[in-house]
């Protein structure tokens, strides 16, 4: 029964995200984890020497302590709720899944960028784009903001939608929490700038491992949705095969390549975070300029990819339940 309980919890979390989006305010668990990582970073970086070996050890301690705290709280809540009542336990597990998925808020931000680009309102465009990415965007033009939005959405669909659902499919709500916490640590300390080159190495490598399978599943789901939306399905498959490794991360290039191919655009190139410029290879072919239309279609691809991920999770969990029943018999 635990197999179906976790499926019900994932469905509840997915539905809550679709209807409500992220839980707002300072008590949002995602924001609480970000503050925890930032506090531990300040403590640990000062507690260890500036040598590469010491900073790497500090990074290991940050990962271990963050996971221990977050997973310990999650396990305690689930044990308590399931002990009280199965329905209460499913609701709590569903809340954990909800806190780990952020699809609707990403679509809202994309809609804001779409409206801003369409009306050439650069201030509105940048305001909504800041919710999608932590890149330096203050000097970007409207067209560059549209490109940045497509890149951010095509990357984030793995990190905050498909990957939490994939790990929830395997390990229930705890899997979703683990995945999201790992991604938060990577986004906070995993950048390869001078300050985090050694301190954030473990967090970045762990994120690469956790996102490896979900990234490739998300690319498959996005290709299927591109066919459903009558986008350039053939080019999506070709660009994926050709350019999926054209990214500093072993995972982010997968969905970016599918998006670039399906929309017949070119992504990649230099990007800046906190003044640190990262040079990225180009993904896709520059067949036409990126405009508000591409922002709209990446939002549709995000929605379809999320739906395919939910259907996949339901199929896997249901199959596992039926197989278990047959084995017991």
C-alpha positions in Angstrom: 0.0 0.0 0.0 2.9 2.4 0.6 3.5 2.3 -3.2 0.1 3.7 -3.9 0.2 6.1 -0.9 3.3 7.7 -2.4 1.6 8.0 -5.8 -1.4 9.6 -4.2 0.9 12.0 -2.4 2.8 12.9 -5.6 -0.5 13.5 -7.4 -1.6 15.7 -4.6 1.6 17.7 -4.6 1.5 18.1 -8.4 -2.2 19.3 -8.2 -1.4 21.8 -5.5 1.5 23.2 -7.5 -0.8 23.4 -10.6 -3.5 25.2 -8.7 -1.6 27.3 -6.1 2.0 27.5 -7.1 4.8 28.0 -4.5 3.9 28.6 -0.9 4.7 32.3 -0.4 6.4 34.1 2.4 9.4 33.6 4.6 8.0 30.4 5.9 8.2 28.8 2.5 10.3 25.6 3.1 12.4 26.4 -0.1 13.3 29.8 1.3 14.0 28.3 4.7 16.5 25.8 3.1 18.2 28.6 1.2 18.6 30.6 4.4 20.0 27.4 6.1 22.5 26.8 3.4 23.6 30.5 3.4 24.1 30.4 7.2 26.0 27.2 7.1 28.2 28.6 4.3 29.2 31.6 6.4 30.0 29.4 9.4 31.9 26.7 7.6 33.9 28.8 5.2 35.3 30.8 8.1 35.9 27.7 10.2 38.2 26.1 7.6 41.5 27.3 6.1 41.6 28.9 2.6 43.5 26.0 1.1 41.7 23.9 -1.6 41.6 20.8 0.5 40.2 22.6 3.6 37.5 24.4 1.5 36.6 21.1 -0.1 36.1 19.5 3.3 34.0 22.5 4.4 31.8 21.9 1.3 31.4 18.3 2.2 30.4 19.3 5.7 27.8 21.8 4.3 26.2 19.1 2.1 26.2 16.5 5.0 24.7 18.9 7.6 22.1 20.4 5.2 20.9 16.9 4.2 20.9 15.6 7.7 18.8 18.5 9.0 16.3 18.7 6.1 15.9 14.9 5.7 15.7 14.4 9.4 12.9 16.9 9.8 11.0 15.4 6.8 11.4 11.8 8.1 10.2 12.8 11.5 7.1 14.6 10.1 6.2 11.6 7.9 6.6 9.1 10.7 4.5 11.1 13.0 1.7 11.8 10.4 1.5 8.2 9.2 1.4 7.0 12.8 -1.6 9.2 13.4 -3.5 8.2 10.3 -2.8 7.0 6.7 -4.7 9.9 5.2 -2.8 12.4 7.4 0.4 10.8 6.2 -0.5 11.0 2.6 -1.4 14.7 3.0 1.9 15.4 4.7 3.8 13.5 2.0 1.8 15.4 -0.6 2.9 18.7 1.0 6.5 17.6 0.8 6.1 17.0 -2.9 4.3 20.3 -3.4 7.1 22.2 -1.6 9.6 20.5 -4.0 7.9 21.3 -7.3 7.7 24.8 -8.7 6.1 24.5 -12.2 3.3 27.0 -11.9 5.4 29.9 -10.7 7.8 29.3 -13.5 4.9 29.5 -16.0 3.7 32.7 -14.4 7.1 34.3 -14.7 7.3 33.2 -18.4 3.9 34.8 -19.0 5.1 38.0 -17.5 8.3 37.9 -19.7 6.1 37.2 -22.7 3.9 40.2 -22.1 6.9 42.4 -21.4 8.7 41.4 -24.6 5.5 41.6 -26.7 4.9 45.2 -25.5 8.7 46.1 -25.5 8.4 46.9 -21.8 12.0 46.3 -20.6 11.4 47.0 -16.9 8.5 44.6 -16.7 10.4 42.0 -18.7 13.4 42.2 -16.3 11.2 42.1 -13.2 9.7 38.8 -14.2 12.9 37.4 -15.6 14.6 37.9 -12.2 12.2 35.3 -10.9 13.4 32.8 -13.4 17.2 33.2 -13.2 20.0 34.5 -11.0 22.0 35.7 -14.0 23.0 39.4 -14.3 20.2 40.8 -16.5 20.2 44.5 -15.8 22.1 45.3 -19.1 20.1 42.8 -21.3 17.9 44.1 -24.1 14.3 42.9 -24.6 15.4 40.3 -27.1 18.2 39.1 -24.9 15.8 38.8 -22.0 13.5 36.6 -24.2 16.5 34.3 -25.0 17.5 34.2 -21.3 13.9 33.2 -20.3 13.9 30.3 -22.8 17.2 29.1 -21.6 16.3 29.4 -17.9 12.9 27.6 -18.4 14.4 24.8 -20.5 17.0 24.2 -17.8 14.8 24.6 -14.8 12.1 22.2 -16.0 14.5 19.4 -15.0 15.7 20.9 -11.7 12.4 22.0 -10.1 9.7 19.9 -12.0 10.8 16.6 -13.6 13.7 15.7 -11.2 11.6 16.0 -7.9 8.8 14.0 -9.5 11.2 11.4 -10.7 12.8 10.9 -7.3 9.3 11.1 -5.7 8.3 8.3 -8.0 11.1 6.1 -6.6 11.3 7.2 -2.9 8.1 9.1 -2.3 8.0 12.5 -0.8 11.4 12.0 0.8 12.9 11.6 -2.6 11.4 14.8 -3.8 12.8 16.7 -0.8 16.2 15.2 -1.2 16.3 16.2 -4.9 15.2 19.8 -4.2 17.6 20.3 -1.3 20.5 19.1 -3.5 19.5 21.5 -6.2 19.2 24.4 -3.8 22.7 23.7 -2.5 24.0 23.6 -6.1 22.3 26.9 -6.9 23.7 28.5 -3.8 27.3 27.4 -3.6 27.9 25.2 -6.7 29.0 28.0 -9.0 32.5 27.6 -10.4 33.7 31.1 -9.5 36.8 31.8 -7.5 34.9 31.9 -4.2 33.1 28.6 -4.6 35.5 26.7 -6.8 36.5 24.2 -4.1 33.8 24.9 -1.5 30.9 24.2 -3.8 32.5 21.3 -5.7 30.8 18.5 -3.8 27.3 20.2 -4.0 27.8 20.7 -7.8 28.9 17.1 -8.4 26.1 15.7 -6.3 23.6 17.7 -8.3 25.0 16.4 -11.5 24.5 12.8 -10.3 21.0 13.4 -9.0 19.8 15.2 -12.2 21.5 12.8 -14.7 18.5 10.4 -15.3 15.8 13.1 -14.9 17.5 15.3 -17.5 17.3 12.6 -20.1 13.8 11.7 -19.2 12.8 15.3 -19.4 14.3 15.6 -22.8 12.3 12.6 -24.0 9.1 14.1 -22.5 9.8 17.4 -24.2 10.3 15.8 -27.6 7.0 14.0 -27.2 5.3 17.3 -26.3 6.9 19.0 -29.2 5.3 16.5 -31.5 2.0 17.0 -29.7 2.2 20.8 -30.2 3.2 20.3 -33.8 6.6 22.0 -33.3 9.7 20.9 -35.2 9.9 17.4 -33.8 12.5 16.2 -36.3 14.9 19.1 -35.6 14.4 18.7 -31.8 15.7 15.1 -32.1 18.6 16.1 -34.4 19.8 19.0 -32.2 19.4 16.9 -29.1 21.7 14.3 -30.6 24.2 16.9 -31.8 24.3 19.5 -29.1 23.2 18.0 -25.8 26.8 18.0 -24.5 27.3 21.7 -25.4 26.9 22.8 -21.8 29.2 23.1 -18.8 26.8 20.8 -17.0 26.4 17.2 -18.1 22.6 17.6 -17.8 21.4 21.1 -18.6 22.2 20.8 -22.3 19.7 18.0 -22.8 16.4 20.0 -22.5 18.1 23.1 -23.9 18.9 21.2 -27.0 15.4 19.9 -27.4 13.9 23.3 -26.9 16.3 24.9 -29.3 15.6 22.3 -32.0 11.8 22.4 -31.5 11.7 26.2 -31.7 14.3 26.4 -34.5 16.5 28.9 -32.5 20.0 29.1 -31.1 20.7 29.1 -27.3 23.9 29.3 -25.3 26.7 31.8 -25.5 28.2 33.8 -22.7 26.3 34.4 -19.5 27.1 36.4 -16.4 26.4 35.7 -12.7 27.7 38.1 -10.0 30.0 39.6 -12.5 31.5 36.2 -13.4 31.2 35.4 -17.1 30.8 31.8 -18.2 31.4 31.0 -21.8 29.0 28.4 -23.1 28.9 26.6 -26.5 26.0 27.4 -28.8 23.1 25.0 -28.9 20.9 24.8 -31.9 20.9 26.7 -35.2 20.1 30.4 -35.5 17.2 30.0 -38.0 15.3 33.1 -36.8 15.5 35.7 -34.0 14.1 34.8 -30.5 10.9 36.8 -29.8 7.9 36.6 -27.4 6.6 33.7 -29.5 9.4 31.5 -28.3 8.7 32.5 -24.7 5.1 31.4 -25.2 6.0 28.1 -26.7 8.6 27.2 -24.1 5.9 27.7 -21.5 3.7 25.3 -23.4 6.6 22.8 -23.6 7.1 23.2 -19.8 3.4 22.4 -19.2 3.4 19.3 -21.4 6.7 18.0 -20.1 5.3 18.3 -16.5 2.2 16.4 -17.6 4.2 13.6 -19.2 6.3 13.3 -16.1 3.2 12.9 -14.0 1.8 10.2 -16.3 5.2 8.4 -16.3 5.3 8.4 -12.5 1.7 7.1 -12.3 2.5 4.3 -14.8 5.7 3.2 -13.0 4.1 3.3 -9.5 1.0 1.4 -10.7 3.1 -1.2 -12.4 5.2 -1.6 -9.3 2.1 -2.0 -7.2 0.6 -4.7 -9.6 3.9 -6.6 -9.7 4.1 -6.5 -5.9 0.6 -7.9 -5.6 1.4 -10.7 -7.9 4.6 -11.6 -6.0 2.6 -11.6 -2.7 0.0 -13.9 -4.1 
